[in-house]
């Protein structure tokens, strides 16, 4: 897939190549997932108002995908570039302004342009299509917040995720997260967090050794999201403190006795639940005065005012789910090409 567009341009979108023909698809299929990511849903996220309706520009005829490139567009409706004029000359610490300038020399700084979180709307739309591709497998992908600003969920009740404004499975922690979000906003600061993604119903055998291992593909897909700075699978960094006798998952006739591997061995799914985690940095756009430089490298002060989130959570949760579905769809389609020699399907 290829995403396109800028935060304050006409819109953002995605071109999906290799989508199988015959999949039922219409604009209404995108509403639920796009709503979960959409800005302005409640007062704990950016006040920018976008309806985020997906338009299908190509690749669908008579309600079915045709197999040609699928083009999806999400138009920008609520754009205010005024606060970003200061970025014509100054760089935001922690943001990609500086590196885009060094790489391109000329770039769209309005609303962070191409490197804005607005780009992830296109990923969520693509995730809806990917979800339809893997639907025959009965795969379920669910992401949720396990930590925000140092507040950690002490229990995981997946039935409570959609009831929390942070997609947090612990109601006590969710309430504490709301308090620290409001405090950080009042102070003009931002917060980071950790999310966990679980994949249920994934069959054994997905993944391509050696360089296209399933966990490596998940890492690349999730780390390509701007705010993500860390990734782990299964026991993750905790495995470094274990002995082999502790970390190895016993194999029994009915399955594995534990799941430190996180559902992946040798880069290939083993049929157990896939467990992934990502760490997200605080939003770099903040309301506090910071040291920076201008385009000539001269020292300057920046106190930025604009419409931005205090944390990537909760709006990143559906993005994480989408990227995992996209990887699974890729590897499911690749697995269908493997036919033993001499076997006639």
C-alpha positions in Angstrom: 0.0 0.0 0.0 1.0 3.6 -0.6 -0.5 6.5 1.4 -0.7 10.0 0.1 -1.7 13.5 1.1 -1.0 16.0 3.9 -2.7 17.1 7.1 -3.8 20.5 5.7 -4.0 19.5 2.0 -7.1 18.4 0.2 -7.1 15.1 2.0 -5.2 11.9 2.7 -5.6 8.5 1.1 -4.2 5.1 0.2 -3.6 3.1 -2.9 -3.8 -0.7 -2.2 -2.2 -3.0 -4.8 -2.7 -6.7 -4.9 -6.2 -6.8 -3.3 -8.0 -9.9 -4.5 -11.1 -9.5 -6.6 -14.6 -10.3 -5.4 -14.5 -8.8 -1.9 -17.7 -6.9 -1.0 -16.7 -3.3 -0.2 -18.6 0.0 0.2 -18.1 3.3 2.0 -20.2 2.2 4.9 -17.8 -0.6 5.7 -15.3 2.0 6.9 -17.5 3.9 9.3 -16.9 2.0 12.5 -13.1 1.9 12.4 -12.7 5.4 11.1 -15.0 6.7 13.9 -12.7 5.1 16.5 -9.7 7.0 15.1 -11.5 10.3 14.2 -10.5 13.5 15.9 -13.0 15.5 18.0 -14.9 12.5 19.3 -14.7 13.8 22.9 -12.9 16.5 24.9 -9.9 14.3 25.7 -8.5 14.5 22.2 -7.8 17.3 19.6 -10.8 19.5 19.0 -10.2 19.3 15.2 -13.5 18.1 13.6 -13.3 15.7 10.7 -16.0 13.3 9.5 -13.4 11.0 8.0 -15.7 9.5 5.5 -13.9 7.2 3.0 -14.5 7.6 -0.7 -13.7 4.7 -3.0 -12.2 6.2 -6.1 -11.1 3.0 -7.9 -11.0 -0.8 -7.7 -14.6 -1.4 -6.9 -17.4 -2.1 -9.3 -21.0 -3.2 -8.5 -20.0 -3.5 -4.9 -17.1 -5.9 -5.3 -13.3 -5.3 -5.6 -12.1 -5.9 -9.1 -8.4 -6.8 -8.4 -7.0 -3.6 -9.8 -5.4 -1.0 -7.5 -7.9 0.2 -4.9 -7.8 3.9 -4.2 -9.4 5.3 -1.0 -9.7 9.0 -0.2 -10.5 10.8 3.1 -11.0 14.5 2.6 -9.9 17.2 5.0 -12.8 19.4 6.1 -11.7 21.3 9.2 -8.3 22.9 8.4 -6.8 25.9 10.2 -3.2 26.6 9.2 -2.8 29.9 11.0 -1.0 28.6 14.2 1.5 26.8 12.0 2.9 29.9 10.3 5.6 30.2 13.0 7.0 26.9 11.7 7.8 28.5 8.4 11.0 29.6 10.2 11.3 27.5 13.4 11.6 23.8 14.2 9.6 22.0 16.9 11.8 20.0 19.2 11.0 16.3 19.1 9.2 16.6 15.7 10.2 15.8 12.2 10.3 19.5 11.1 14.1 19.5 11.3 14.8 16.2 9.5 12.3 16.9 6.7 14.0 20.3 6.2 17.4 18.7 6.1 16.2 16.0 3.7 14.0 18.0 1.3 14.8 21.7 1.9 11.2 22.5 1.1 8.2 20.8 2.8 4.6 21.4 3.9 4.8 22.4 7.6 1.1 23.1 8.0 -0.3 20.7 10.5 2.9 18.7 10.1 2.1 18.0 6.5 3.0 14.5 5.4 4.4 13.4 8.8 1.2 14.4 10.6 -0.8 11.7 12.5 -3.5 12.7 10.0 -1.8 10.2 7.6 -2.9 7.3 9.8 -6.5 7.8 8.7 -5.4 6.2 5.4 -3.9 3.3 7.3 -7.1 2.6 9.2 -9.0 2.6 5.9 -6.5 0.1 4.5 -6.9 -2.0 7.6 -10.6 -2.4 6.9 -9.8 -4.0 3.5 -7.1 -6.2 5.1 -9.6 -7.3 7.7 -11.9 -8.5 4.9 -9.1 -10.5 3.3 -8.3 -12.4 6.5 -12.0 -12.8 7.5 -12.1 -16.4 6.3 -9.5 -17.4 8.9 -11.6 -16.1 11.8 -8.8 -13.8 12.9 -9.6 -11.3 15.6 -7.2 -8.3 16.3 -7.7 -6.2 19.4 -5.4 -3.4 20.7 -5.7 -1.6 24.0 -3.9 0.7 26.3 -1.9 -0.8 29.2 0.0 2.3 30.2 -0.4 6.1 29.8 1.8 8.7 31.5 3.1 6.2 34.0 -0.4 4.9 35.0 -0.6 1.2 34.2 -3.5 -1.1 33.9 -3.4 -3.7 36.7 -6.0 -6.0 35.1 -7.1 -6.8 31.5 -10.8 -7.2 30.9 -11.2 -7.0 27.1 -15.0 -6.5 27.5 -14.3 -3.1 29.0 -12.0 -1.7 26.2 -14.7 0.1 24.2 -16.2 1.6 27.4 -13.0 3.5 28.1 -12.1 6.7 26.3 -8.5 5.4 26.2 -9.4 1.8 25.2 -8.1 0.7 28.6 -9.1 -2.7 29.9 -8.9 -1.5 33.6 -11.7 1.0 34.7 -9.7 2.2 37.7 -6.6 2.9 35.6 -8.8 4.5 32.9 -10.1 7.0 35.4 -6.6 7.8 36.5 -5.5 8.3 32.9 -8.3 10.8 32.4 -7.0 12.8 35.4 -3.4 12.9 34.2 -4.4 13.8 30.6 -6.4 16.8 31.9 -3.5 17.8 34.1 -1.0 17.6 31.3 -3.2 19.6 29.0 -3.7 22.3 31.6 0.1 22.5 31.9 0.6 22.6 28.1 2.5 19.3 28.2 2.0 15.8 26.6 2.3 12.1 27.6 3.5 8.8 26.2 2.2 5.3 26.7 2.2 1.6 25.9 -0.3 -0.4 24.0 -0.7 -4.1 23.6 -2.1 -5.9 20.5 -3.5 -9.4 20.6 -4.2 -11.6 17.6 -6.6 -14.5 18.2 -7.4 -17.3 15.7 -4.2 -16.9 13.6 -3.3 -20.3 12.2 0.2 -21.8 12.4 2.4 -21.2 9.3 2.1 -17.5 8.5 5.5 -15.8 8.0 8.4 -16.0 5.6 11.9 -16.9 6.8 14.5 -15.3 6.9 14.1 -11.6 6.3 10.3 -11.5 6.1 9.7 -13.1 9.5 6.2 -12.4 10.8 7.5 -10.6 13.9 10.0 -8.6 11.8 7.1 -7.5 9.6 5.0 -6.5 12.6 7.9 -4.5 13.9 8.4 -2.7 10.6 4.7 -2.0 10.2 4.2 -0.7 13.8 7.4 1.2 13.9 6.4 3.0 10.7 3.8 4.8 12.8 5.3 8.2 13.7 4.9 8.1 17.5 6.1 4.5 18.0 9.6 4.2 19.5 9.6 0.6 20.9 8.4 -2.8 20.0 8.3 -6.3 21.6 6.6 -9.6 21.0 5.7 -12.1 23.7 7.9 -11.9 26.7 9.9 -9.3 24.8 12.7 -7.7 26.8 11.6 -9.8 29.8 13.0 -12.8 28.0 16.5 -11.4 28.5 16.1 -12.0 32.3 14.9 -15.6 31.9 16.7 -18.9 31.7 16.0 -21.1 28.7 14.1 -23.5 30.9 11.9 -20.6 31.9 11.4 -19.0 28.5 10.8 -22.1 26.4 7.2 -22.9 25.9 6.5 -26.6 26.5 4.8 -28.4 23.6 2.0 -30.7 24.4 -0.4 -32.8 22.2 -3.0 -30.1 22.8 -0.8 -27.1 22.2 1.8 -25.0 24.1 2.0 -24.9 27.8 2.9 -21.2 27.9 3.3 -18.4 25.4 6.5 -16.5 26.1 7.1 -16.6 22.3 4.0 -14.5 21.8 2.6 -16.8 19.1 5.7 -16.7 16.8 8.6 -19.1 16.5 11.3 -18.7 13.8 9.4 -15.9 12.3 6.4 -18.1 11.7 3.1 -18.1 13.6 2.7 -21.2 15.8 -1.1 -21.1 16.3 -1.0 -19.6 19.7 -2.3 -16.1 20.5 0.0 -13.4 19.0 1.0 -10.8 21.6 2.7 -7.6 20.6 3.5 -4.4 22.5 4.5 -0.9 21.4 5.8 2.1 23.3 4.8 5.6 22.1 6.6 8.8 22.8 4.8 11.9 24.1 3.3 14.1 21.4 6.1 16.6 20.5 3.7 19.5 19.9 3.3 21.1 23.3 2.3 24.5 24.7 5.5 25.1 26.8 8.3 27.4 25.7 11.3 25.4 24.3 14.7 26.0 22.9 15.1 25.5 19.2 16.8 27.0 16.1 15.6 28.7 12.9 16.3 27.6 9.4 19.6 29.4 9.5 20.7 27.5 12.6 20.3 30.5 14.9 19.0 29.9 18.5 15.4 30.8 19.1 12.5 30.2 21.5 9.3 28.5 20.5 5.9 28.5 22.3 3.5 26.7 20.0 -0.2 27.1 19.9 -2.4 24.8 17.9 -4.9 21.9 17.9 -3.2 18.8 18.9 -3.6 15.7 21.1 -2.0 15.4 24.5 -1.2 11.8 23.8 -1.2 9.5 20.8 -3.5 7.4 23.0 -6.4 6.7 22.4 -6.5 7.6 18.6 -3.6 5.3 17.8 -5.3 2.2 19.0 -7.3 1.5 15.7 -4.2 2.4 13.8 -2.2 -0.4 15.5 -5.0 -2.8 14.8 -5.0 -1.8 11.1 -1.3 -2.2 10.7 -1.4 -5.7 12.2 -4.3 -6.7 9.9 -2.3 -5.4 6.9 0.7 -7.6 7.8 -1.6 -10.6 8.4 -3.3 -10.1 5.0 0.0 -9.9 3.2 1.2 -13.2 4.7 -2.1 -14.9 4.3 -2.1 -14.1 0.6 1.6 -15.3 0.3 0.8 -18.5 2.1 -1.9 -19.4 -0.5 0.9 -19.6 -3.1 2.6 -22.5 -1.4 1.5 -25.7 -3.0 3.6 -28.9 -2.6 5.1 -30.2 -5.8 2.8 -32.6 -7.7 -0.2 -31.6 -5.6 -3.3 -30.5 -7.6 -5.5 -28.3 -5.4 
